[in-house]
Amino acid sequence: MRVGILGAGQLGQMLALAGYPLGQRFVFLDTTGNPSADIGQTLIDKDNTCLAEFLSQVDVVSYEFEHLPVALVREIEQHKPVYPSSRALQVCQNRGLEKALFTQLAIPTPEYHLVDSLETLQQAVTDLINKHNKPVVIKTVTEGYDGKGQAVLKTASSEGVTAVWQRIGGRELIVEAFIDFVREVSIIAVRGQVGEVRFYPIAENHHVDGILRYSFAPLPNLNTDLQAQAEGYINALLNELDYVGVLTLELFQQANGQLMANEMAPRVHNSGHWTQNGAATSQFENHLRAVTGLPLGATTALSPTCMVNIIAKNGDAQQLLQEEGLHLHLYGKEERASRKLGHVNLVAASSEALLAKINKVAKLLPDSPAPCFSFAPESQL
């Protein structure tokens, strides 16, 4: 099976690494001119002249990131199967459409307003802050990730609102009421071509400055009701979109146990990297199984596992690899501020032992923030 991947970054590379043992081979179509995948064949196509060549070499197409022209994906769908579909892509890359779908499917989400001018931004910020007496989060409706294209306002002062509009405005924005939450979590699910669905255990995620730093799964204090709640929400999305492949749903957990949807991603996801070494079948292999029509693999967690992102500066591989249960995944990228260079997966026999490993490894990674998890007392970190 020849698999085409739109995009040529680390997610595409990890997909290929998971697919080679299945006998699959990969062709990447890079439209940025800056690919980092170093496996298979990469076609660099900044001027949209290589599509025919790409299509002639693949049997099925998927993508590693959602910031793609929907028109391009629809064109490819006329020639080859594409999973997930262009409809899923269109919804997931537009926060307005995404929120509307959450509402349609009765998936709770923070109250929000869509705005397209300084005046409507001011009104939305004022209304939400006065109503909830809490800050608001402002995001661009399209693009924006890892904290980019976002702002938080604690007051509705015209100076603050104007500054935000000047920095990220000039386009449609979404203004959301801030939610008090006890932790950020995500659930990853995979759906096959005939509707078979598997769910991974919920992971707890710790972000700093909008960038994911730690993902821990399975959670030691996860109850079946919370897992079932998350599965119900993501399953509704899978069915509505007639989805094929891996889907990620990021959620806020409130103190009363209610989950509220933040956003979703139509692809393998950073918060699912723990599955490479901590689950029976990784998210990457299961995505490929789904899009190529193979039976899905088990999603059972084998051991407590934590993914730690390596950001901006690499640690010392000699030191890191001395830690038992550490698996190092480097992306072959040059060091740069805020850049994801790789990750480590830490595996241990118990959550307590894993917390000790996380604390030790965090100190070996330059400028890595201290780990923080809702279930862990400070004495364990």
MARZANU-485984 format. One line per field, with one value per residue (C-alpha): residue number from 1; x negated, y negated, z negated. Coordinates in pm, 1 decimal. Layout:
N
i	(NUM,...)
c1	(X,...)
c2	(Y,...)
c3	(Z,...)
//
This chain:
381
i	(1,2,3,4,5,6,7,8,9,10,11,12,13,14,15,16,17,18,19,20,21,22,23,24,25,26,27,28,29,30,31,32,33,34,35,36,37,38,39,40,41,42,43,44,45,46,47,48,49,50,51,52,53,54,55,56,57,58,59,60,61,62,63,64,65,66,67,68,69,70,71,72,73,74,75,76,77,78,79,80,81,82,83,84,85,86,87,88,89,90,91,92,93,94,95,96,97,98,99,100,101,102,103,104,105,106,107,108,109,110,111,112,113,114,115,116,117,118,119,120,121,122,123,124,125,126,127,128,129,130,131,132,133,134,135,136,137,138,139,140,141,142,143,144,145,146,147,148,149,150,151,152,153,154,155,156,157,158,159,160,161,162,163,164,165,166,167,168,169,170,171,172,173,174,175,176,177,178,179,180,181,182,183,184,185,186,187,188,189,190,191,192,193,194,195,196,197,198,199,200,201,202,203,204,205,206,207,208,209,210,211,212,213,214,215,216,217,218,219,220,221,222,223,224,225,226,227,228,229,230,231,232,233,234,235,236,237,238,239,240,241,242,243,244,245,246,247,248,249,250,251,252,253,254,255,256,257,258,259,260,261,262,263,264,265,266,267,268,269,270,271,272,273,274,275,276,277,278,279,280,281,282,283,284,285,286,287,288,289,290,291,292,293,294,295,296,297,298,299,300,301,302,303,304,305,306,307,308,309,310,311,312,313,314,315,316,317,318,319,320,321,322,323,324,325,326,327,328,329,330,331,332,333,334,335,336,337,338,339,340,341,342,343,344,345,346,347,348,349,350,351,352,353,354,355,356,357,358,359,360,361,362,363,364,365,366,367,368,369,370,371,372,373,374,375,376,377,378,379,380,381)
c1	(0.0,-139.7,-31.2,-43.1,-83.3,-0.4,-268.3,-620.5,-686.2,-754.7,-401.4,-432.1,-769.4,-632.1,-343.1,-589.1,-799.8,-486.7,-377.5,-697.3,-661.5,-313.0,-467.6,-347.3,-553.8,-517.7,-523.4,-500.6,-366.5,-520.4,-372.7,-584.4,-928.9,-1064.5,-1008.5,-1160.6,-1051.3,-1354.2,-1198.2,-1023.5,-998.3,-918.8,-786.0,-836.9,-552.6,-530.5,-388.6,-126.4,-288.7,-355.2,-2.7,27.1,-310.6,-208.1,123.7,-41.1,-252.2,7.6,311.9,462.4,401.6,402.1,254.8,39.5,170.1,495.9,368.3,423.5,633.1,966.3,987.0,666.6,805.0,1132.0,937.2,742.3,1069.2,1170.6,879.1,784.8,946.4,865.4,899.5,1010.3,1241.2,1234.2,1546.4,1365.7,1072.3,1295.4,1464.9,1147.3,952.0,1227.3,1305.8,1644.1,1758.1,1605.3,1794.5,2116.6,2073.2,2010.2,2332.8,2525.4,2414.1,2482.8,2112.9,2060.0,1818.8,1740.1,1976.0,1835.5,1891.8,1758.0,1636.6,1484.8,1415.7,1274.9,1627.3,1773.0,1464.0,1512.9,1880.4,1812.1,1534.8,1754.0,2057.1,1869.8,1663.8,1972.1,2175.7,1920.7,1693.9,1396.9,1133.2,1190.7,973.8,947.6,828.5,806.4,1080.8,836.6,474.8,301.4,157.3,-87.2,34.2,-2.1,284.5,426.4,471.2,626.0,801.1,895.9,1077.6,1277.7,1067.3,1064.1,683.2,647.6,906.4,748.4,403.7,535.7,709.8,390.3,187.2,411.6,713.8,790.4,966.5,1244.6,1182.7,1355.9,1401.8,1457.1,1551.8,1274.1,1353.1,1244.8,1101.2,907.6,711.5,675.7,726.8,756.8,903.8,788.0,1008.4,968.5,1244.7,1201.2,1355.9,1640.9,1720.0,1514.1,1410.2,1142.0,1071.7,746.7,749.4,780.7,447.7,382.8,194.0,-19.1,-71.7,-306.7,-264.1,-22.9,-273.6,-217.0,-497.4,-366.7,-100.9,-35.5,174.6,355.4,460.7,435.4,757.5,958.9,1308.8,1512.7,1779.3,1528.8,1383.9,1735.5,1828.2,1527.7,1590.3,1951.3,1849.8,1578.5,1791.3,2066.0,1810.4,1677.2,2024.5,2141.8,1832.4,1828.6,1470.6,1185.6,855.6,740.3,933.0,824.0,1057.5,910.1,1124.2,1138.3,1242.5,1434.0,1441.0,1781.5,1648.7,1814.5,1601.2,1614.0,1474.7,1194.7,1100.3,1038.7,768.0,824.3,494.7,245.8,169.9,-110.9,87.7,102.4,-272.1,-269.2,-99.3,-422.4,-567.4,-274.9,12.4,74.3,98.6,-30.4,191.2,-29.9,13.7,386.6,429.9,261.9,462.9,778.8,696.3,568.5,862.4,682.7,837.3,778.0,533.1,596.8,574.8,509.3,251.1,-27.9,-196.8,-178.7,-346.8,-436.5,-536.3,-772.9,-824.4,-1175.0,-1142.2,-1399.7,-1711.2,-1805.8,-1909.8,-2216.2,-2123.6,-2398.7,-2239.2,-1878.4,-1927.4,-2078.0,-1728.6,-1556.3,-1222.2,-1307.0,-1243.8,-1395.8,-1226.9,-1418.8,-1285.7,-1615.6,-1546.5,-1786.3,-1747.4,-1527.2,-1314.7,-976.9,-1046.9,-948.8,-1269.7,-1152.2,-1002.5,-1075.4,-831.6,-881.8,-737.0,-721.8,-550.7,-345.9,-229.6,-443.3,-756.0,-669.6,-635.3,-984.9,-1121.3,-943.7,-1090.0,-1439.5,-1420.2,-1269.6,-1589.8,-1793.7,-1606.4,-1718.5,-1454.9,-1195.0,-918.2,-849.3,-592.9,-245.3,41.3,375.7,349.1,-6.5,-90.7,-376.2,-586.5,-598.8,-717.2)
c2	(0.0,-337.9,-610.1,-979.8,-1227.0,-1595.5,-1769.3,-1655.4,-1728.4,-1511.1,-1370.4,-1249.7,-1099.4,-911.1,-785.0,-645.5,-484.3,-308.0,-205.2,-52.7,267.6,305.2,306.4,-44.4,-300.5,-677.9,-985.6,-1329.0,-1640.9,-1947.4,-2287.1,-2491.1,-2444.8,-2344.5,-1970.1,-1791.9,-1432.8,-1228.6,-902.2,-785.8,-1033.5,-1402.6,-1621.6,-1991.7,-2177.3,-2544.0,-2635.9,-2356.3,-2187.2,-1838.2,-1719.6,-1488.5,-1333.0,-1285.8,-1123.1,-884.5,-738.7,-678.1,-460.1,-653.7,-998.2,-1134.1,-1442.7,-1527.1,-1877.4,-2061.8,-2392.4,-2285.8,-2442.4,-2260.2,-2308.3,-2106.8,-1817.8,-1824.9,-1809.1,-1506.9,-1338.5,-1338.6,-1102.8,-911.3,-817.9,-1079.5,-1008.6,-1198.8,-1369.4,-1729.3,-1796.2,-1693.5,-1912.4,-2212.9,-2187.5,-2130.6,-2418.9,-2672.6,-2732.3,-2881.2,-2571.6,-2351.8,-2523.2,-2509.2,-2133.6,-2089.2,-2276.0,-2074.6,-1748.6,-1871.1,-1864.4,-2129.2,-2407.1,-2750.2,-3031.5,-3216.2,-3498.0,-3533.1,-3884.1,-4053.2,-4412.2,-4612.5,-4722.0,-4370.4,-4250.2,-4520.1,-4428.1,-4054.4,-4102.8,-4337.7,-4107.0,-3789.9,-3950.3,-4120.4,-3799.2,-3555.7,-3788.8,-3598.2,-3665.2,-3587.2,-3397.0,-3541.3,-3329.6,-3357.9,-3150.2,-2989.8,-2889.9,-2955.0,-2672.4,-2622.2,-2949.6,-3149.6,-3376.2,-3388.1,-3640.0,-3658.4,-3968.0,-4009.6,-4339.7,-4500.0,-4815.7,-4970.5,-4992.7,-4617.5,-4526.7,-4757.4,-4610.3,-4258.9,-4364.2,-4525.2,-4212.3,-3929.0,-4104.1,-4214.6,-3881.4,-3684.8,-3607.4,-3394.4,-3522.6,-3253.9,-3276.7,-3150.7,-2819.4,-2723.6,-2377.0,-2131.4,-1992.0,-1982.3,-1640.2,-1487.4,-1172.9,-1009.7,-774.9,-591.9,-488.4,-245.9,-245.8,-16.4,-213.4,-17.2,-249.3,-222.0,-470.0,-538.8,-623.1,-991.8,-1172.0,-1470.5,-1751.5,-2030.0,-2335.2,-2628.2,-2941.4,-2748.1,-2471.1,-2115.4,-2003.3,-1684.6,-1420.6,-1150.2,-836.6,-641.7,-863.4,-700.6,-869.8,-827.0,-695.5,-508.3,-779.6,-1042.8,-812.0,-725.7,-1094.9,-1170.2,-865.1,-971.3,-1316.0,-1202.4,-915.1,-1162.2,-1359.6,-1046.3,-939.9,-1283.2,-1333.9,-972.9,-992.9,-757.0,-774.4,-919.8,-1211.0,-1406.1,-1598.5,-1837.9,-1902.3,-2094.7,-1898.4,-2106.2,-2043.2,-1873.0,-1622.5,-1785.6,-1790.3,-2087.4,-2066.2,-2303.1,-2196.7,-1892.8,-1790.3,-1563.4,-1379.4,-1209.0,-1442.8,-1549.9,-1437.2,-1086.7,-1036.4,-837.0,-555.6,-480.0,-309.8,-288.7,-137.0,193.8,11.9,-340.8,-618.9,-626.3,-259.9,-273.3,-577.3,-389.7,-75.6,-284.0,-474.6,-163.9,55.7,283.1,404.5,165.1,255.3,264.2,-72.0,65.5,-116.0,124.7,-82.8,-430.4,-651.5,-1018.8,-1208.8,-1500.9,-1741.2,-1860.7,-2229.7,-2474.7,-2294.0,-1928.4,-1754.5,-1533.6,-1198.5,-1026.1,-1138.9,-1086.9,-732.3,-624.5,-649.3,-310.4,-315.7,-623.4,-617.7,-901.5,-1031.6,-1306.8,-1479.3,-1581.1,-1953.5,-2235.9,-2411.2,-2720.4,-2907.3,-2739.6,-2466.2,-2105.9,-1910.9,-1576.3,-1405.0,-1136.3,-872.9,-755.6,-421.7,-283.4,-7.9,-252.1,-611.2,-691.0,-554.9,-740.1,-1072.7,-1028.5,-961.9,-1265.7,-1492.6,-1357.1,-1381.6,-1732.9,-1853.7,-1703.9,-1900.0,-2264.8,-2517.6,-2244.3,-2365.1,-2176.5,-1900.0,-1961.9,-1711.8,-1743.0,-1400.7,-1437.7,-1596.7,-1845.4,-1605.9,-1369.9,-1637.5)
c3	(0.0,101.3,-139.6,-52.1,-336.4,-298.3,-501.6,-581.1,-948.4,-1249.2,-1262.6,-905.1,-979.9,-1282.3,-1070.9,-819.0,-1091.2,-1215.6,-865.4,-730.4,-939.3,-786.5,-439.4,-362.4,-174.5,-187.7,33.2,-130.8,38.4,-124.8,-36.3,-279.6,-126.0,-465.7,-518.5,-816.4,-742.5,-645.3,-534.6,-218.9,68.8,32.2,312.9,240.9,410.0,310.6,653.2,678.5,977.8,837.7,756.2,1056.3,978.5,615.7,704.7,951.8,670.6,398.0,332.2,41.5,-107.5,-462.9,-627.4,-928.4,-999.1,-940.2,-799.1,-440.4,-164.3,-171.6,206.2,246.3,43.3,236.5,561.9,435.7,332.9,698.9,773.7,458.7,125.2,-140.3,-513.4,-713.7,-464.1,-345.8,-554.5,-872.6,-772.6,-701.6,-1041.2,-1241.1,-1088.1,-1162.3,-1528.6,-1444.4,-1254.8,-1523.4,-1804.7,-1604.8,-1562.1,-1934.0,-2004.1,-1744.2,-1905.4,-2262.3,-2352.6,-2622.1,-2529.7,-2679.0,-2581.9,-2281.7,-2032.3,-1679.3,-1593.3,-1288.2,-1391.9,-1679.9,-1773.1,-1787.7,-1975.2,-2237.8,-2275.7,-2307.3,-2564.8,-2768.4,-2757.2,-2857.2,-3134.5,-3282.1,-3260.4,-3402.9,-3602.2,-3459.1,-3192.4,-2826.7,-2581.4,-2229.3,-1937.4,-1562.5,-1399.9,-1157.8,-1206.2,-1534.8,-1745.9,-2034.1,-2184.6,-1862.6,-1757.3,-2110.0,-2389.5,-2736.6,-2872.5,-3238.2,-3187.6,-2909.3,-2893.2,-2547.5,-2559.1,-2614.6,-2353.4,-2096.0,-2162.6,-2103.9,-1782.8,-1655.8,-1738.3,-1614.0,-1461.5,-1108.4,-1064.1,-1228.7,-1595.7,-1855.0,-2210.0,-2475.3,-2839.5,-3065.0,-3231.7,-3582.1,-3542.4,-3753.7,-3461.4,-3085.8,-2930.5,-2587.1,-2442.8,-2123.1,-1923.5,-1595.9,-1355.2,-1066.9,-722.2,-827.6,-1145.8,-1399.0,-1684.6,-1952.9,-2234.4,-2414.6,-2787.6,-2870.9,-2914.5,-3139.5,-2965.2,-3108.9,-2888.5,-2943.4,-2729.3,-2509.0,-2431.0,-2549.0,-2780.4,-2948.9,-2876.6,-3137.4,-3081.1,-3204.6,-3491.7,-3835.4,-3951.0,-3631.0,-3694.0,-3437.4,-3425.4,-3309.9,-3044.6,-2926.4,-2908.3,-2689.2,-2472.1,-2419.5,-2298.6,-2059.7,-1929.6,-1838.5,-1635.2,-1464.1,-1358.4,-1245.6,-1029.4,-902.2,-1016.8,-925.1,-1113.0,-1445.2,-1597.9,-1905.5,-2136.1,-2392.3,-2699.1,-3025.5,-3334.5,-3586.6,-3960.1,-3936.8,-3682.2,-3381.4,-3068.7,-2832.5,-2480.5,-2386.9,-2034.9,-1817.3,-1572.9,-1268.1,-1299.5,-1523.5,-1810.9,-2042.2,-2346.5,-2197.8,-2160.7,-2485.2,-2291.8,-2104.1,-2410.7,-2651.8,-2454.3,-2279.9,-1943.9,-1888.1,-1756.0,-1444.8,-1360.4,-1430.0,-1206.3,-922.9,-991.4,-963.5,-645.0,-464.6,-562.8,-809.1,-1138.1,-1426.1,-1702.0,-2075.2,-2251.2,-2599.2,-2810.3,-2901.5,-3173.6,-3325.6,-3064.9,-3032.0,-2720.4,-2781.8,-2493.1,-2409.7,-2323.6,-2183.4,-2312.0,-2304.8,-2622.1,-2650.8,-2493.4,-2693.1,-3020.1,-2913.0,-2790.4,-3120.7,-3268.2,-3269.2,-3091.5,-2882.5,-2507.2,-2305.3,-1988.9,-1807.4,-1494.9,-1332.4,-1368.2,-1448.1,-1782.2,-1780.2,-2032.9,-2099.0,-1840.5,-1910.5,-1863.9,-1991.6,-2292.4,-2544.8,-2660.9,-3016.7,-3122.2,-3477.3,-3673.6,-3884.6,-3875.4,-4179.8,-4014.2,-3694.9,-3876.3,-4018.3,-3668.5,-3523.6,-3790.8,-3727.7,-3348.0,-3353.0,-3517.1,-3232.1,-2964.5,-2928.1,-3041.6,-3092.3,-3327.0,-3646.6,-3595.5,-3736.6,-3751.7,-3928.8,-4093.8,-4226.6,-4563.7,-4552.1,-4757.8,-4459.1,-4213.5)
//
